[in-house]
């Protein structure tokens, strides 16, 4: 009997996750079906319950529901517990298990696919929502020189920084967008949803150090507004398609116990954009 999985979000029509998981299943001889489910903003829990009751085995969670998924789960991986956000749910009788594979997906894309070391680098993380929370632990595990969080709502950035500050030995701080002026970073990661709306994040000039990477967790056929602005300032740019594939591989391993090869899938998706 075919096992059913889904990506749940709002919006969700743009998601390439069905293509990714279908390719993983084909390459590893796994019998699965993977769907897109649009959940009402106030109806996430009901959507998950309906899918699970219909025999769903697990779900990928995308914006804006990663923190809602954390509240819904009743057991967690350590990385999900630390993040306070969940992007992967696994259903079993009497339990909803929550994991967060975003951060490890990001680190693998930057370090392995792009070949850029994170250790010793000056990092700027834009955003303080579920995507940023998922990235914090794995990024800090790479031992950057420091990590600054900036967000439109300064209080949310400060809250996220405080959550990780004690364990990070003083290498985590939060700033407003305006306070970034005059500072430079080696890696700037956009974890906001601005690119989905076709908007650029308001960042000061001179933010990028020589050879800096501007990484947008979102992806598009061409450059996102964030990438366009960064490229104009001399940064090398990358979108989040590789992160999407790498985090999906980690979730697939959780669900199926098989770790798929990612490079062929990433190359195929890139050609199809």
C-alpha positions as CSV (number, residue, x, y, z in Angstrom):
1,X,0.0,0.0,0.0
2,X,1.4,3.4,-1.0
3,X,2.4,5.6,1.9
4,X,1.1,9.2,1.7
5,X,3.1,12.3,2.7
6,X,2.4,16.0,2.0
7,X,3.8,19.5,2.2
8,X,1.5,21.8,4.2
9,X,1.7,25.6,3.9
10,X,0.1,28.9,2.8
11,X,1.0,29.6,0.1
12,X,2.0,26.1,-1.1
13,X,1.2,26.0,-4.9
14,X,4.8,27.1,-5.7
15,X,6.4,24.3,-3.6
16,X,8.8,21.9,-5.5
17,X,8.7,19.4,-2.6
18,X,6.5,16.9,-4.5
19,X,9.1,16.8,-7.3
20,X,11.9,16.3,-4.8
21,X,10.3,13.5,-2.8
22,X,9.1,11.8,-5.9
23,X,12.6,11.8,-7.3
24,X,14.0,10.5,-4.0
25,X,11.4,7.7,-3.9
26,X,12.1,6.7,-7.5
27,X,15.9,6.6,-6.8
28,X,15.6,4.6,-3.6
29,X,12.6,2.3,-4.6
30,X,10.3,3.7,-2.0
31,X,6.5,3.4,-2.6
32,X,5.2,6.8,-1.6
33,X,2.8,9.5,-2.8
34,X,3.5,13.1,-1.9
35,X,0.9,15.9,-2.1
36,X,0.6,19.7,-1.7
37,X,-2.0,20.8,1.0
38,X,-3.0,24.4,1.3
39,X,-4.0,25.1,5.0
40,X,-6.1,28.1,6.0
41,X,-4.0,30.5,8.1
42,X,-6.3,29.7,11.1
43,X,-6.8,26.0,10.2
44,X,-3.4,24.4,10.3
45,X,-4.2,21.9,13.1
46,X,-7.4,20.8,11.4
47,X,-5.6,20.3,8.1
48,X,-2.9,18.1,9.7
49,X,-5.6,16.1,11.6
50,X,-7.6,15.5,8.5
51,X,-4.5,14.3,6.5
52,X,-3.4,12.1,9.4
53,X,-6.9,10.6,9.8
54,X,-6.9,9.8,6.1
55,X,-3.8,7.7,6.5
56,X,-1.0,10.3,6.0
57,X,2.3,9.1,7.4
58,X,4.1,12.4,7.6
59,X,4.2,16.0,6.5
60,X,6.7,18.7,5.5
61,X,5.8,22.1,7.0
62,X,6.5,25.4,5.3
63,X,5.6,29.0,6.0
64,X,3.8,30.2,8.0
65,X,3.2,27.1,10.2
66,X,6.6,26.0,11.6
67,X,6.0,27.2,15.1
68,X,2.4,26.0,15.0
69,X,3.8,22.6,14.1
70,X,6.0,22.7,17.1
71,X,3.0,23.4,19.3
72,X,1.1,20.5,17.6
73,X,3.8,17.8,18.1
74,X,4.0,15.8,21.3
75,X,7.5,14.5,20.9
76,X,10.6,16.2,19.3
77,X,14.1,15.7,18.1
78,X,16.7,17.7,20.0
79,X,17.2,20.1,17.1
80,X,13.5,20.8,16.9
81,X,13.3,21.4,20.7
82,X,16.1,23.9,20.6
83,X,14.7,25.7,17.6
84,X,11.2,25.8,18.9
85,X,10.0,25.2,15.3
86,X,9.2,22.1,13.3
87,X,9.4,21.6,9.5
88,X,8.9,17.8,9.5
89,X,6.1,15.8,11.2
90,X,6.1,12.0,11.5
91,X,2.8,10.3,12.4
92,X,2.5,7.1,14.4
93,X,-0.3,5.6,16.5
94,X,-0.7,7.9,19.5
95,X,2.1,10.3,18.6
96,X,3.1,13.2,16.4
97,X,6.9,13.5,16.2
98,X,8.4,16.8,15.2
99,X,11.8,17.4,13.7
100,X,13.6,20.4,12.2
101,X,15.8,19.7,9.2
102,X,16.1,23.3,7.9
103,X,19.3,24.1,9.6
104,X,21.2,21.0,8.7
105,X,19.9,21.5,5.1
106,X,21.3,25.0,5.0
107,X,24.7,24.0,6.4
108,X,25.1,21.2,4.0
109,X,24.2,23.4,1.0
110,X,26.6,26.1,2.0
111,X,29.5,23.9,3.2
112,X,29.2,21.0,0.7
113,X,27.3,22.2,-2.4
114,X,28.8,25.7,-2.4
115,X,32.1,24.8,-0.8
116,X,32.1,27.7,1.7
117,X,33.3,27.1,5.2
118,X,31.2,28.7,8.0
119,X,33.8,28.4,10.8
120,X,35.3,31.7,11.8
121,X,33.0,33.7,9.5
122,X,30.9,36.8,10.5
123,X,27.3,35.8,10.0
124,X,24.2,37.9,9.6
125,X,20.8,36.2,9.8
126,X,17.8,38.2,8.6
127,X,14.5,37.2,10.2
128,X,13.4,35.7,13.5
129,X,10.6,33.4,12.5
130,X,10.5,29.6,12.1
131,X,13.1,29.4,9.4
132,X,15.6,31.5,11.3
133,X,15.0,29.5,14.5
134,X,15.6,26.2,12.6
135,X,18.9,27.6,11.3
136,X,20.4,28.9,14.5
137,X,21.6,25.7,16.2
138,X,23.3,24.1,13.1
139,X,24.9,27.4,12.2
140,X,26.3,27.9,15.7
141,X,27.6,24.3,15.7
142,X,29.9,25.4,12.8
143,X,31.7,27.8,15.1
144,X,31.3,31.2,13.3
145,X,33.2,34.2,14.7
146,X,29.8,35.6,15.6
147,X,26.2,35.6,14.5
148,X,24.0,38.7,14.4
149,X,20.2,38.4,14.1
150,X,18.3,41.4,12.5
151,X,14.5,41.6,12.1
152,X,11.9,44.2,11.3
153,X,10.5,43.7,14.8
154,X,13.6,44.1,17.0
155,X,12.0,42.5,20.1
156,X,11.7,39.2,18.2
157,X,15.3,39.3,17.1
158,X,16.4,40.0,20.7
159,X,14.3,37.1,22.0
160,X,15.8,34.7,19.5
161,X,19.3,35.9,20.3
162,X,18.7,35.5,24.1
163,X,17.5,32.0,23.5
164,X,20.9,31.0,22.1
165,X,23.3,33.4,23.8
166,X,24.1,31.4,26.9
167,X,25.0,28.3,24.9
168,X,27.0,30.3,22.2
169,X,29.5,31.8,24.6
170,X,28.7,35.4,23.7
171,X,28.9,35.0,19.9
172,X,25.2,35.8,19.3
173,X,23.7,39.3,19.2
174,X,20.6,41.1,17.8
175,X,20.4,44.4,16.0
176,X,17.9,46.5,14.2
177,X,18.2,46.9,10.4
178,X,19.3,50.5,10.9
179,X,22.0,49.5,13.4
180,X,23.7,47.3,10.7
181,X,25.1,50.4,9.1
182,X,28.9,50.4,9.2
183,X,29.2,46.7,9.9
184,X,30.4,44.0,7.5
185,X,29.6,40.3,7.2
186,X,31.1,37.3,5.4
187,X,27.8,35.4,5.1
188,X,24.3,37.1,5.1
189,X,21.4,34.7,5.2
190,X,17.9,35.9,4.3
191,X,15.4,33.9,6.4
192,X,12.5,36.3,5.9
193,X,9.6,35.7,3.6
194,X,10.2,39.0,1.8
195,X,11.3,37.3,-1.4
196,X,8.0,35.3,-1.7
197,X,6.3,38.7,-1.8
198,X,8.8,40.1,-4.4
199,X,10.2,42.5,-1.8
200,X,13.7,43.4,-0.9
201,X,14.9,43.6,2.8
202,X,15.9,47.1,3.7
203,X,19.6,46.8,4.3
204,X,22.4,49.5,4.4
205,X,25.1,49.8,1.8
206,X,28.5,48.3,2.5
207,X,27.2,45.3,4.4
208,X,29.1,42.7,2.4
209,X,32.8,42.0,3.1
210,X,35.1,41.1,0.2
211,X,34.1,37.7,-1.1
212,X,30.9,37.6,1.0
213,X,28.0,35.2,0.3
214,X,24.4,36.4,0.2
215,X,22.2,33.4,0.7
216,X,18.4,33.6,0.3
217,X,16.5,30.7,1.8
218,X,13.8,31.3,-0.9
219,X,14.3,30.4,-4.5
220,X,13.1,31.5,-7.9
221,X,13.8,31.1,-11.6
222,X,16.2,34.1,-11.5
223,X,17.6,36.2,-8.7
224,X,15.3,37.1,-5.8
225,X,15.1,40.8,-4.9
226,X,17.5,40.1,-2.0
227,X,20.0,38.5,-4.3
228,X,19.7,41.3,-6.9
229,X,20.5,43.9,-4.3
230,X,23.4,41.8,-2.9
231,X,24.9,41.2,-6.3
232,X,24.8,44.9,-7.0
233,X,27.1,45.3,-3.9
234,X,29.6,42.7,-5.1
235,X,28.5,39.7,-3.1
236,X,28.3,36.2,-4.5
237,X,24.8,35.0,-4.3
238,X,22.9,31.7,-3.9
239,X,19.2,30.8,-3.5
240,X,17.7,28.2,-1.2
241,X,17.0,25.5,-3.7
242,X,20.0,23.5,-2.5
243,X,18.8,23.9,1.1
244,X,15.4,22.7,0.1
245,X,16.8,19.6,-1.4
246,X,19.2,18.9,1.5
247,X,16.6,19.4,4.2
248,X,14.2,17.2,2.3
249,X,16.8,14.4,2.1
250,X,17.1,14.6,5.9
251,X,13.3,14.4,6.3
252,X,13.2,11.5,3.8
253,X,15.8,9.7,5.9
254,X,13.6,10.2,9.0
255,X,10.5,8.9,7.3
256,X,12.0,6.0,5.3
257,X,15.3,5.1,6.8
258,X,17.1,5.7,3.5
259,X,19.4,8.6,2.7
260,X,19.0,9.6,-1.0
261,X,21.6,11.2,-3.2
262,X,20.9,14.9,-3.5
263,X,23.1,16.3,-6.3
264,X,21.1,14.7,-9.2
265,X,17.9,16.0,-7.8
266,X,19.3,19.5,-7.3
267,X,20.7,19.6,-10.8
268,X,17.4,18.5,-12.3
269,X,15.4,21.1,-10.4
270,X,17.8,23.8,-11.3
271,X,17.4,23.0,-15.0
272,X,13.6,22.9,-14.6
273,X,13.3,26.4,-13.0
